Amino acid sequence: MEPQPTGRQRLRAAVAAGDADGISAALISAAFHEEDGEWVQDWALELLAHPSPDVRRAAALSLGHVARIHRRIDHHLVLPRLQALLDDPEVGGTAENALDDIRMFTAQET
């Protein structure tokens, strides 16, 4: 089931509050509903370093959704960050899935 739209402000508020569940839900919602894929990409990249594995998983998942929905992503920024998570036992599988989505749905930039 696709998440309901929540808006940019909800993500900002959840990040400011340090609410891992709220961050994860708002980021996934943004990946599905935000028209500006680059905005979602930037937040997801920032949140890949979050201490909560749930937030890191949501960030990786969101990057895969951005690639699938918008058909573009900044390969030079995103690929190395996701590849760095492959050895993370809590997030590695999600990072690999996101990399697969990026390969499948976007053209590799040269």
Buried (B, 14 or more C-beta within 10 A) or exposed (E): EEBEEBEBEBBEBBBEEEBBEBBBBBBBBBBBBBEEBEBBBEBBBEBBEBEBBBBBBBBBBBBBBBBBBBEBBBBEEBBEBBEEBEEBEEBBBBBBBBBEBBEEBBEEEE
